[in-house]
């Protein structure tokens, strides 16, 4: 096996790995099809729990090349995997967080789920907070490229039931891509999170889908559900 150390990857190679990973997640959501809105309609659980259950189930159906290594993190789905490229193999720790909200412009993410710095302005002050995940993690003496993605379920409540309308899948940049995606507080992909520092709440941030899409359109993908026709549609955006 021609295995490449994550520390020797170029920035373009990291981009390609994150793009390949997002394609895999996109295909898993698309293949799951109309089962997702059906679960939203029928499940008695909280929408957050529904989103987590769907994410785990749809990804387990498309397992990929897993590494038998337990990894740790505060996300809904986490795996150690091999990324198989034409000329080489790279080890990856994949962290996927799911969200269920009634809006589709952004999603809250915790610092424990990021390897990139969060640089932005809040109330006129500069924010420069490092994500808690390492850009390259180590397990069992092996090094893995850290990859974080979001699966965001947008739903509406109608007739006392949860109706799933669309899923946004986002590839959050690895911290090694900092200068490409969030070099300064003015040039950012983040919105203020819903946390109250005066109440001692942990710092949170919201990923802006439109800001990230402006940087790289492929990093934001959408899948639409139409209950009236029973169709689930999505077209990969390059």
Phi, psi and omega in degrees: 000126180273086185266133181254135178290134180304328182292344181262000180290141172281166178297322178295324178293322176297318177302315182295322178294318179293325177292317178298319178297317180295323177299320179297314179294316178304314181294323179296317179294317181297317180293330179293333170058221186282002173296325182298306178296330178294320178294319177302321182289321191262338185285137177276357184286169173294151184300326178298317179291324177299314180300317179297315181296318180295317181301312180297315184293315184291326180284328177293338178283342180232071194291330182075209184250090185276148174259132180287068182221125177284134176238166187234142178175161183262060177229170183284330183219128180216135183214147166266129187221163166261134168263117183265112178253164183306322186245359184196167177237140180232138175278141184222138166258118185256125178241121181235123179252138178249146179226150174228114183218166181265009175230162187230026181263336185200174178212139177286138176221145182269155180296334179289355181250008184237150170249350181270156172285146172259112179242119182198175174249137175227120180053038178085354182259145178281133176250133179216086186244131181273132172299149187282340181282144174283152176296323176231121183259162180233129176221129177058032179078005179248149181256141185229139174283128180278129178228128179241135177225158177240139170241108189251116181265120176256124184229165173230146176267119180222128180061031179075014181230157180268120180249114179285126183255316180201160174237130174253129179247126186234137174261109180279128184297141170296151182300337178291345179262018185310310186292341179275331190242332181208064184289329183221173178293333179277327181259090192225163175244011189247153169241162180298137179277169182266068176228150181246101180302327181294340179261005179077018180284147180298145178298130176227162182217157176246131176279124178275116181296320182292320180294319179291321180297326177295328179286316180204109187298330183291341183287350176236120179235146182233144174234131186250141179244132178238102182295328184294326180256350182070031184246142174242119185232147177197136179238123181300131179257117183279000000 
